[in-house]
Amino acid sequence: MAIFLLLSFGVFYFVCPYWIDMQIEKKIEYIQMHLEEQYPGETWSYKTVPHRESGYKDVNPYYIGVTFETEPEVEYQYFARNKNDIIQTGFSIKQELQSDLLHLE
């Protein structure tokens, strides 16, 4: 029984980072569809949490940062539960802004 538990934990810790990567990719696809619908004709880039690196253990890897080309000084945070449940959870500003946020939902 102890060997089974040890083997199970070993498999879990080996597979878990790959599982998280697959879930992040799926959530980016959902967010991509949402943004294409909300902001047609615009371009953006994504930023994900480097969850495999030290120092990011306490950061939720499922929050996806989105930076729009038309608003490069702002990073919006999105969270996708599924393709129909996507929310903007916040934003961070890289510089002092002179105007309103263009993509605040």
N, C-alpha and C positions, 0 to 999 in steps of 0.2 A: 504494500500500500504506500509506503514512504517513497519508494522508487517511482511509482505512478505519479504521486504528487510532485515530486522533484522534476520529473520529465514534463509534466503538464505546465508547471511554472516556466521551465526553460523554453518550451514551445511558445507560450504566451508572450514572453519578453522578446523572443526572436520575431514573432509574427506581428506584434502590436504596431511597431512603427510603419510597417508596410500597409497595414489595415488603415491607419490614420492617413497615410498618403493617398490611398484609394478614395477615402471619404472626402478628403480635401478636393481632389480632382472632380468628384461628382458635384460637390457644392459650388465649385467654380463654374461648372457647366450650367447649373441652375441660375447662378448670379448673372452669367453671360446672357442667358435668354431673357432674364428680367431687365437688364440694362439695355439690350437691343430693343425691347418693347418700350421702355420708358424714355430712352434717349437715342432715337434713330439718327444715324448719320454721324454720331460722335465716336471717338476712340478713347480707350482707357487702358491702363495697365493694372496688374494685380500684384499684391505683396502678401505673402503668407508668412506665418511664424515658422522659423527654422527649428522645429520641435525636436530635432535630433541633436542639436547643439546644446552644450551646457549653458546654463543661465536662462533658459526658456522653459524650464520644467513647470513653472507656475502659470504660464501664459496659455490660454485656450487656443489650440491650433486651428479651430474651426471658424474663427473670425477672419474674414478676408478683407484686406485693405485694397481700395480701388482709388486710383488717381486718374482723373480725366485730363485729356490733353489740353482742353480749354481752361482748366483750373489746376495747374500743376503744383500750386502751393498748398493744396488741401488734399488730405487722404481721408476718404470716407470708409467707415467700417461696416461691413455687411455680414449677416448671419443667415444661412439657409437651412431650414429644417427639412424641406423637400422642395419640389419645383413650384409649388403653389404657396409656400410660406417663407417668404424672403423679407427680411426687415433690415433697415439701416439702423445700426445701433449707436452710431456716433461719428465723430470726425475729429481730426487733429490738423492744426494749422502749422505750416512750416515757417511762415513769416507773418508779419503784421499785415492784415488785409485792409485794403482801401474800399472794397465794395462788398455787396452781399454775396452769400454763398449761392452758386448757381444750381447745385445738384442736391440741396438739402431736401429730404423727403419727410 
